Amino acid sequence: MSKLHRPLGTLSDERDPVRLTPDSAGWTYSGLRVLSLAAGESRIVRTGEYEAFVLPLAGACTVRVDGQVFELAGRDSVFTRVTDFAYVPRDAEVELSTVEGIEVALPMARCARRLEPRYGPAENVPVEVRGAGQATRQVTNFGVPGVWDHADKLNACELITPGGNWSSYPPHKHDEASGCEVVNEEIYYFRVAGRDGVTPSREGFGLHRTYTSDGELDEDVAVRDGDVFLIPRGYHGPCVAAPGYPMYYLNVLAGPADERSMAFCDDPAHGWVRETWADQELDPRCPVTSHEGRVS
């Protein structure tokens, strides 16, 4: 079994579907928790040495931290709307409560500085259509440098790939400090829609590839709803959504650089593909969502 591919159920349980720390991942900075709260339930999360985003995946919740209260409207599913979110600092006690139930992701990063909590409105989140043709996908840049600068180490964004399309392509890497990249540990957290294109389901699947030039890493895996894949180093991509099954993934990145960055280098064998996009039409299914709801 791959040490980098963590299928649903291998990282925690139904109450906490994902509990991934830097230590359990085998690296230093990036982590992820996914919590499931029943209707009327409250949970206390102590962030310790990690900063985090509170990102609703399905449902709404109230976030109480450092005397502040944030009401997150959330969404029905990751395939229905761009959500609002909250930033919570290290060394904090965070209370999450929900009226109707929620599944919520906490992308996190080990950090040194303690910042103030802050609310991120959904209407301020940029939605980018990237690529072209069968490589058209939606990138939701809620927690990236230049858009959200209120973080010490943590970077995060969401992607939606329509069924049959490729994303994270051309393959790219960010495992050394060079002219085009910085070092970042990256987590891919997958959700895959079922036949209705909206409701996450284990029925559908996608494919993910990670490899290194020296051949030490060379993994091609099928991923299903709720799976996690770790990128300690090397080129990663493509992520391919099987026809009929739109694919979402949450990217979490953090590393040792003094300034947050998501800079990367393409695999030189495949970087030429970017130049072909100018002559191709965008897939009309993108963008899929906005802060107002479904677009297509």
Secondary structure, DSSP 8 states (H G I E B T S, - for coil): --SSEE-TTSSS-SSSSEEE-HHHHTSSSEEEEEEEE-TT-EEEEE-TTEEEEEEEEEEEEEEEETTEEEEEEEES-TTT----EEEE-SS-EEEEE-SS-EEEEEEEEE-S-----EEE-GGG--EEEES-GGG-EEEEEEESTTT----SS-EEEEEEE-TT-EES-S-EE--S-SSS----EEEEEEEEB-TTSSSB-TT--EEEEEE-TTSS-EEEEEE-TT-EEEESSSEEEEEEE-TT--EEEEEEEE-S-SS-----EE-TTTTTHHHHGGGS---TT-S-EETTEE--
